[in-house]
Amino acid sequence: MDGVAAYAEALSVAVSSLNSGKLRSFLTLLGIILATATLIVVMSMVHGMDVYIAEKVSDMGTDGFQVQRIPMLGDFDPKKLLELERKNPKLTADEYHFLKDHLTLTREVGMEADQRISVRYRGHDVDAVDLMGMTPNVGVISNIQIAHGRFITELDDRKRLEVAVIGSDLDEKFFAGADAVGKTVMAGGKPYQVVGVAAKRGSVFGFSRDNFVIIPINTYFKTYGFRPELGYSALALDHSRLTEAQDEVRALMRAWRRLRPNQEDNFGLLASESLTGLWDRLTGVLSTMAIGIVSVFMVVGGVVVMNIMLAVVTERTYEIGIRKATGATRGDILRQFLIESSLLSASGGAIGTMVAWCIAVLVRVATPMPMAVPPSAVIVGVGLAAMVGLFFGVYPAKRAASLDPIVALRWER
């Protein structure tokens, strides 16, 4: 109980000391405030993007993957990209049907093509709309939910019907709460009867994912020909067979394209785990940069705290002499100054946390960048700041504790 009382007394003295010099304390803490704010802003950005990628970016799920003409992951190299554009042949409908007939480790495999068009309804136009031709099972593979009506069917695709599913942006723009199902819109100059409205999907980095028209893939071919830029998407039998399913697709693609064993793939595979791996690499770079910046700020802030605490020890030399003369031990003096330096730095950490929270809210509201302050960031920020104060407060505290009470009492006030 005496120990608790001693710590409570030391904490009370530390708070009084900080309150007596608010401006000096604040200026002392600028480095720690900047370090904590930087750390929490970076952690908030990484956390926000982790949640965002998990919820928004990857519609493939844990057992889905895509086949692309050009691999989209890895280091960006414009020269390499141009080479792949020249070397990699387009995916074709015949290749898709070959895969569909021979795959054994997937429960669904679909094909899609897309381009940008303008859509009109009763004199109202929307530009830069994604027109996507799909096999009907892509709705299941990509987890496209329907709010009203239905999705395209095998019958629609087989008969090449002019039917469409529209995104919620077009539904709100053209129909404003009225039932869109059964209406006819002009997409790319062609009439399509709306059979369904997709549920709202939100946006990615400020770009809407609801500004689209989906039509059957064979209707797309009938209008735009058989040589568009295609992509395939598939679902493995289950997550545990994902790698095997991708290997099977790779083997079949290489066989269809007659690639020799020593030749590289002239296509790319993309799974949700690949996206996660790419993001992990990016966050690793961000974290490394943040650690470097935070370390510099923390060291600078810690040195300033140490200098201020040395000044405080000098200013309160007489007070230390009085306390020692009235029975305070070296441990009491040491504890008091360590608590004071830790509290000083922790206060800077708390202010830095509030600054970072304000920045996160401002960025989230004013930009497409998703940011979310995780509780762990607050704990790490304030805790790290307190540890810096404790570390850099050891020397001033030892200096105060080692003062001779007789010499201290003779100190000129």
FENSULSUL-V675266 format. One record per helix or strand of 3 or more residues. SS is the DSSP state (helix for helix, strand for strand). FROM is the first residue (numbers start at 0). TO is the last residue. If there is no record, write none. Layout:
ss: <SS | SS>
from: <FROM | FROM>
to: <TO | TO>
This chain:
ss: <helix | helix | helix | strand | helix | helix | strand | strand | helix | strand | helix | strand | helix | strand | strand | strand | helix | strand | helix | strand | helix | helix | helix | helix | helix | helix>
from: <1 | 21 | 29 | 63 | 77 | 92 | 105 | 123 | 137 | 145 | 153 | 162 | 167 | 183 | 189 | 211 | 216 | 229 | 238 | 267 | 271 | 316 | 329 | 374 | 393 | 404>
to: <19 | 27 | 56 | 67 | 86 | 101 | 120 | 133 | 140 | 148 | 157 | 165 | 174 | 186 | 197 | 215 | 223 | 235 | 255 | 270 | 314 | 324 | 365 | 391 | 400 | 408>
